[in-house]
Every structure is written in structure tokens, then in C-alpha cells.
Amino acid sequence: MRFSSDNPPSWSLEPLTAQHLDGLMQVQLACYGADFMESAALYAARLASPLQCSLVIVQGSEVLAYLAAYRSVLGKVTPLHGGFACASAVDTLYLHDMAVAPDRAGEGLASALLQALLQQAQADGLRYSALVSVMGSQPYWQRKGYAPLMPWSAQHREALRSYGDDAQYMAQTLA
């Protein structure tokens, strides 16, 4: 990260709310293109889930980065364009989507989002964190402590395929 306690960031980290959806859509399009775009209506529905714990980084009213996440169970894969389904006995922080505006890359925004959510997950007693890695991002997630894990149910393996051939389900144990 580029900032230090002597030079605090000019942005703020906040819970993701409906007021951020337009900015989220702009960042999502810039990062993923039309192939991986998920609609604002779907994100609004996800925000209504009692298990969602998504975060956003803003500067003024501009969305710089976001991390859409929710509490889930290890091995469960949310398909592309799928909702955040409730699960009983949650044990996992599921990171569904993280993106940083391309002109803000390299500023530590992704790490700030990830660190904040992992700390909260540990405080909440979650045992794992999991995600679907796409677009060749597996090395990034491996550096963050995630390892490939094959979902054990046919339903979740099918959900994984919705992300394309290079998609990889990955998980880590939280301390």
C-alpha cells in the first residue's frame, strides 16, 4: 500500500449501499467489460440479503473500488448473475466480486478492502474465506493465502462453470 499513518488516505472505506450502485457499475464495466457485467438490480437484491457484508472505497461521491461479499458455507459457489442465497450455519466469508477502478490500481485499495473484510470475518467467528478466481487472477489470490479447492457438489461445480473455463474456486482457513 502506498499510504502510511503519517499520510492517511484521501478515501474512505464504507459499507456498500444502494447509493454506490451507479459507481459500482462504472468500475465493474471498466474492469470486466460486458462479459462479466452483473446488473444494478441484481446488486440491489444482494444488498437486501441479511448475510451480505460488502464494502466500497469512495473519494467524495466517486466509487474507487468495491468488494461484494457475504457469509456462506465452504464449498458453495454463487453462480455468475446469481443472488446471495441464505445458508444456515455459515462458516465462510464468500468474496463474490472485487474491482478497483483502473486509474487507481496499485494504491492498495484491494488490499484495504480484503483486510477489512477478513478481520471482520474472524471477529464474527467465520472459519474460512472463499472465492471464484477469474480472468487469470489465481496468482494474486494465492499470494493472499488462497488455494484451489474443488467444490464437492455437482450443483456447485456447475455454478463454477458459469464463470468460464479458467475459473477456479479457491479458499483459505482463517486464523
C-alpha positions as CSV (number, residue, x, y, z in Angstrom):
1,M,0.0,0.0,0.0
2,R,1.2,3.5,-0.7
3,F,-0.2,5.2,2.3
4,S,1.1,5.3,5.9
5,S,-0.2,6.6,9.2
6,D,1.7,9.8,8.6
7,N,0.0,10.2,5.2
8,P,-3.6,9.0,5.6
9,P,-5.6,8.0,2.5
10,S,-7.9,10.6,0.9
11,W,-10.6,8.0,0.6
12,S,-12.9,6.2,3.0
13,L,-14.0,2.6,3.4
14,E,-17.7,2.2,3.9
15,P,-20.4,-0.5,3.8
16,L,-21.7,-0.9,0.2
17,T,-25.2,0.6,-0.1
18,A,-27.7,1.4,-2.9
19,Q,-26.2,4.9,-3.2
20,H,-23.0,3.4,-4.5
21,L,-24.6,1.2,-7.3
22,D,-24.0,3.7,-10.2
23,G,-20.3,4.0,-9.3
24,L,-20.0,0.2,-8.8
25,M,-21.4,-0.4,-12.2
26,Q,-18.9,2.0,-13.8
27,V,-16.0,0.3,-12.0
28,Q,-17.3,-3.1,-12.9
29,L,-17.6,-2.3,-16.6
30,A,-14.1,-0.7,-16.7
31,C,-12.6,-3.8,-15.1
32,Y,-14.5,-6.7,-16.6
33,G,-16.2,-5.5,-19.8
34,A,-19.6,-6.6,-20.8
35,D,-19.0,-10.4,-20.5
36,F,-18.9,-10.3,-16.6
37,M,-21.3,-7.4,-16.0
38,E,-23.9,-8.1,-13.4
39,S,-26.9,-5.7,-13.3
40,A,-27.5,-2.9,-10.8
41,A,-30.9,-4.6,-10.0
42,L,-29.0,-7.8,-9.0
43,Y,-26.6,-5.9,-6.8
44,A,-29.6,-4.1,-5.2
45,A,-31.2,-7.5,-4.5
46,R,-27.9,-8.7,-3.0
47,L,-27.7,-5.7,-0.7
48,A,-31.1,-6.8,0.7
49,S,-29.6,-10.2,1.8
50,P,-29.1,-10.3,5.6
51,L,-25.8,-12.1,5.1
52,Q,-24.2,-9.6,2.8
53,C,-21.2,-7.7,4.2
54,S,-19.9,-5.8,1.1
55,L,-17.6,-2.8,1.3
56,V,-16.8,0.1,-1.0
57,I,-14.0,2.7,-1.1
58,V,-15.1,6.2,-2.1
59,Q,-13.5,9.5,-2.5
60,G,-16.1,12.1,-2.2
61,S,-19.0,10.5,-4.1
62,E,-16.8,8.6,-6.5
63,V,-16.5,4.8,-6.1
64,L,-12.9,3.8,-6.4
65,A,-13.2,0.1,-5.5
66,Y,-15.6,-2.4,-4.1
67,L,-15.7,-5.9,-2.6
68,A,-19.1,-7.7,-2.8
69,A,-19.2,-10.4,-0.2
70,Y,-21.5,-12.4,2.1
71,R,-21.5,-15.0,4.8
72,S,-21.9,-18.5,3.3
73,V,-20.7,-22.1,3.7
74,L,-17.4,-23.6,2.4
75,G,-17.8,-25.3,-1.0
76,K,-20.9,-23.2,-2.0
77,V,-20.4,-21.3,-5.3
78,T,-22.6,-18.4,-6.2
79,P,-23.1,-18.6,-10.0
80,L,-22.4,-15.6,-12.2
81,H,-25.6,-13.5,-12.1
82,G,-26.8,-15.4,-9.0
83,G,-28.2,-13.9,-5.8
84,F,-26.7,-14.1,-2.4
85,A,-28.7,-17.1,-1.1
86,C,-29.1,-17.5,2.6
87,A,-27.5,-20.5,4.3
88,S,-27.8,-21.9,7.7
89,A,-24.7,-22.5,9.9
90,V,-22.5,-20.1,8.0
91,D,-18.7,-20.7,8.3
92,T,-17.3,-18.8,5.3
93,L,-16.7,-15.3,4.0
94,Y,-17.5,-15.6,0.3
95,L,-15.9,-12.9,-1.8
96,H,-18.0,-12.7,-4.9
97,D,-16.6,-9.7,-6.7
98,M,-13.7,-7.3,-6.2
99,A,-12.8,-4.5,-8.5
100,V,-10.6,-1.4,-8.4
101,A,-11.0,1.5,-10.9
102,P,-8.2,1.0,-13.4
103,D,-6.8,4.5,-12.8
104,R,-6.5,3.7,-9.1
105,A,-4.7,0.4,-9.5
106,G,-1.6,0.0,-7.3
107,E,-2.8,2.2,-4.5
108,G,-3.5,-0.6,-2.1
109,L,-7.3,-0.3,-2.4
110,A,-7.9,-4.0,-3.0
111,S,-5.7,-4.9,0.0
112,A,-7.6,-2.5,2.2
113,L,-10.9,-4.0,1.2
114,L,-9.7,-7.5,1.7
115,Q,-8.0,-6.9,5.0
116,A,-11.1,-5.1,6.5
117,L,-13.4,-8.0,5.5
118,L,-11.1,-10.7,6.6
119,Q,-10.7,-9.0,10.0
120,Q,-14.5,-8.8,10.4
121,A,-14.9,-12.4,9.3
122,Q,-12.5,-13.5,12.0
123,A,-14.2,-11.3,14.6
124,D,-17.5,-12.9,13.6
125,G,-16.1,-16.4,14.1
126,L,-16.1,-17.5,10.5
127,R,-13.5,-20.3,9.8
128,Y,-12.9,-19.8,6.0
129,S,-12.9,-17.4,3.2
130,A,-13.6,-18.5,-0.4
131,L,-14.0,-17.0,-3.9
132,V,-14.1,-17.8,-7.6
133,S,-10.9,-16.6,-9.3
134,V,-11.5,-15.4,-12.9
135,M,-9.5,-13.7,-15.7
136,G,-6.2,-15.2,-14.7
137,S,-6.2,-13.8,-11.1
138,Q,-5.3,-17.1,-9.4
139,P,-1.7,-16.0,-8.7
140,Y,-2.9,-12.8,-7.0
141,W,-5.3,-14.8,-4.7
142,Q,-2.5,-17.4,-4.0
143,R,-0.3,-14.5,-2.7
144,K,-3.2,-13.6,-0.4
145,G,-3.3,-17.1,1.1
146,Y,-6.0,-18.8,-1.1
147,A,-5.5,-22.3,-2.6
148,P,-7.6,-24.1,-5.2
149,L,-10.4,-26.3,-3.8
150,M,-12.8,-28.3,-5.9
151,P,-16.5,-27.7,-4.9
152,W,-17.7,-31.1,-3.8
153,S,-21.3,-31.0,-5.1
154,A,-22.3,-31.2,-8.8
155,Q,-24.6,-28.1,-8.3
156,H,-21.6,-26.0,-7.2
157,R,-19.3,-27.4,-9.8
158,E,-21.9,-26.3,-12.4
159,A,-22.1,-22.9,-10.8
160,L,-18.3,-22.6,-11.1
161,R,-18.6,-23.3,-14.9
162,S,-20.8,-20.2,-15.2
163,Y,-17.6,-18.1,-14.9
164,G,-15.8,-19.7,-17.8
165,D,-13.1,-22.3,-18.4
166,D,-10.4,-20.5,-16.4
167,A,-12.5,-20.1,-13.3
168,Q,-11.1,-21.6,-10.1
169,Y,-12.8,-22.0,-6.7
170,M,-10.3,-21.0,-4.0
171,A,-10.4,-21.0,-0.2
172,Q,-8.3,-20.3,2.8
173,T,-8.6,-21.1,6.5
174,L,-8.9,-18.0,8.7
175,A,-6.7,-17.9,11.8
